[in-house]
Amino acid sequence: MSVYGERDPVEDEFNALLKQLDAGHYTSPEEIWEVIQLLIATGDSKHRHWAERLGTYLP
């Protein structure tokens, strides 16, 4: 979890991937899975919600 004013690299990774997916660009399932694992590893409930959201993009 980031301290106020600092950028959260996990959040940046999630946002970049989501932007790519929403734009319709091909993203490999492995790339999506890696970000999901990164989000879950933080243990943050907000990140877990984001991981579930990304899971909807997996085949």
Secondary structure, DSSP 8 states (H G I E B T S, - for coil): ---TTS--HHHHHHHHHHHHHHTT----HHHHHHHHHHHHHT--HHHHHHHHHHHTT--
